[in-house]
Amino acid sequence: GAALARMEVSSFFTELLPRLKSIEMSGDPQLVATTFVGGLKHLPVRYSLR
């Protein structure tokens, strides 16, 4: 499960990043409200392709 998910995310970014001209945040991130683990609920971004 977790190993496959890491491999999928790695493959996704390996293919995506060379196709991007630019990427930037377009708003404030929203954090997950929890006492056990931290993380992002939303991370708005703006991008343009090459």
N, CA, C and O of each residue as an XYZ file, in Angstrom:
200
protein
N       0.793     -1.195      0.000
C       0.000      0.000      0.000
C       0.842      1.268      0.000
O       0.849      2.013     -0.980
N       1.548      1.514      1.096
C       2.284      2.777      1.236
C       3.443      2.866      0.242
O       3.714      3.934     -0.305
N       4.123      1.743      0.011
C       5.244      1.756     -0.937
C       4.751      2.040     -2.352
O       5.399      2.772     -3.100
N       3.617      1.467     -2.720
C       3.043      1.721     -4.043
C       2.623      3.181     -4.170
O       2.842      3.798     -5.212
N       2.024      3.738     -3.123
C       1.611      5.147     -3.145
C       2.816      6.063     -3.327
O       2.748      7.022     -4.096
N       3.919      5.782     -2.630
C       5.135      6.590     -2.792
C       5.666      6.496     -4.218
O       6.095      7.497     -4.791
N       5.639      5.294     -4.790
C       6.114      5.115     -6.156
C       5.218      5.871     -7.143
O       5.722      6.465     -8.096
N       3.910      5.857     -6.930
C       2.984      6.574     -7.807
C       3.207      8.080     -7.739
O       3.220      8.748     -8.773
N       3.380      8.621     -6.542
C       3.613     10.061     -6.386
C       4.941     10.448     -7.030
O       5.032     11.478     -7.698
N       5.956      9.636     -6.834
C       7.257      9.910     -7.448
C       7.151      9.912     -8.972
O       7.696     10.798     -9.631
N       6.465      8.941     -9.524
C       6.280      8.858    -10.974
C       5.492     10.053    -11.496
O       5.821     10.611    -12.543
N       4.454     10.442    -10.766
C       3.629     11.587    -11.152
C       4.474     12.853    -11.267
O       4.414     13.550    -12.279
N       5.264     13.153    -10.231
C       6.066     14.374    -10.249
C       7.225     14.286    -11.244
O       7.621     15.305    -11.809
N       7.768     13.107    -11.466
C       8.820     12.932    -12.466
C       8.314     13.307    -13.852
O       9.057     13.885    -14.645
N       7.073     12.989    -14.152
C       6.483     13.318    -15.449
C       5.959     14.754    -15.508
O       6.037     15.397    -16.555
N       5.432     15.257    -14.407
C       4.800     16.577    -14.390
C       5.806     17.728    -14.392
O       5.670     18.662    -15.183
N       6.797     17.675    -13.531
C       7.685     18.822    -13.328
C       8.403     19.295    -14.593
O       8.515     20.506    -14.782
N       8.893     18.422    -15.467
C       9.529     18.924    -16.696
C       8.558     19.649    -17.631
O       8.993     20.395    -18.509
N       7.264     19.444    -17.457
C       6.264     20.066    -18.327
C       5.806     21.437    -17.819
O       5.078     22.145    -18.515
N       6.230     21.810    -16.612
C       5.797     23.072    -16.026
C       6.757     24.199    -16.358
O       7.974     24.052    -16.251
N       6.194     25.319    -16.759
C       6.983     26.536    -16.966
C       7.162     27.242    -15.630
O       8.254     27.711    -15.307
N       6.079     27.315    -14.855
C       6.147     27.940    -13.533
C       5.066     27.348    -12.642
O       4.059     26.824    -13.117
N       5.298     27.444    -11.345
C       4.316     27.017    -10.351
C       4.480     27.918     -9.135
O       5.601     28.181     -8.699
N       3.358     28.392     -8.584
C       3.404     29.269     -7.417
C       2.130     29.101     -6.604
O       1.101     28.665     -7.120
N       2.211     29.449     -5.338
C       1.028     29.400     -4.483
C       0.072     30.505     -4.899
O       0.497     31.622     -5.194
N      -1.228     30.194     -4.923
C      -2.219     31.193     -5.312
C      -3.163     31.531     -4.164
O      -4.182     32.188     -4.373
N      -2.841     31.100     -2.988
C      -3.660     31.388     -1.819
C      -2.979     30.826     -0.586
O      -1.879     30.277     -0.655
N      -3.645     30.973      0.526
C      -3.093     30.476      1.781
C      -3.390     28.988      1.948
O      -4.490     28.536      1.632
N      -2.423     28.234      2.438
C      -2.678     26.817      2.691
C      -3.621     26.654      3.877
O      -3.607     27.462      4.806
N      -4.434     25.615      3.841
C      -5.310     25.275      4.962
C      -4.776     23.993      5.583
O      -4.621     22.978      4.904
N      -4.501     24.048      6.867
C      -3.934     22.906      7.565
C      -5.026     21.998      8.106
O      -6.135     22.445      8.398
N      -4.700     20.722      8.233
C      -5.601     19.755      8.847
C      -5.554     19.988     10.349
O      -4.475     20.075     10.935
N      -6.712     20.089     10.965
C      -6.784     20.299     12.409
C      -6.809     18.944     13.111
O      -7.845     18.282     13.160
N      -5.662     18.539     13.653
C      -5.569     17.272     14.372
C      -4.443     17.368     15.393
O      -3.529     18.181     15.250
N      -4.515     16.543     16.406
C      -3.466     16.548     17.429
C      -2.425     15.463     17.183
O      -1.389     15.448     17.848
N      -2.676     14.561     16.249
C      -1.772     13.430     16.033
C      -0.760     13.674     14.916
O       0.441     13.497     15.119
N      -1.229     14.074     13.759
C      -0.333     14.323     12.629
C      -0.701     15.641     11.988
O      -1.868     16.032     11.978
N       0.287     16.320     11.456
C       0.025     17.573     10.761
C      -0.001     17.341      9.266
O       0.544     16.358      8.764
N      -0.635     18.249      8.569
C      -0.666     18.128      7.123
C      -1.498     19.227      6.508
O      -2.030     20.093      7.202
N      -1.599     19.179      5.207
C      -2.355     20.173      4.457
C      -3.707     19.615      4.051
O      -3.819     18.465      3.627
N      -4.722     20.438      4.186
C      -6.043     20.081      3.678
C      -6.201     20.634      2.267
O      -6.703     19.948      1.376
N      -5.766     21.888      2.068
C      -5.802     22.539      0.757
C      -4.514     23.331      0.565
O      -4.024     23.974      1.493
N      -3.974     23.279     -0.642
C      -2.804     24.069     -1.005
C      -3.033     24.594     -2.417
O      -2.644     23.952     -3.393
N      -3.671     25.775     -2.526
C      -3.966     26.318     -3.852
C      -2.689     26.726     -4.583
O      -1.829     27.408     -4.025
N      -2.582     26.301     -5.830
C      -1.430     26.651     -6.654
C      -1.886     27.137     -8.023
O      -2.976     26.805     -8.491
N      -1.038     27.919     -8.642
C      -1.243     28.401    -10.011
C      -0.027     27.941    -10.800
O       1.105     28.040    -10.327
N      -0.267     27.438    -12.002
C       0.847     26.946    -12.806
C       0.614     27.257    -14.273
O      -0.511     27.516    -14.699
N       1.688     27.229    -15.033
C       1.589     27.347    -16.489
C       2.480     26.275    -17.100
O       3.546     25.947    -16.579
N       2.014     25.747    -18.212
C       2.739     24.682    -18.899
C       3.701     25.260    -19.921
O       3.518     26.382    -20.392
N       4.703     24.507    -20.253
C       5.675     24.923    -21.277
C       5.037     24.896    -22.640
O       5.692     25.213    -23.633
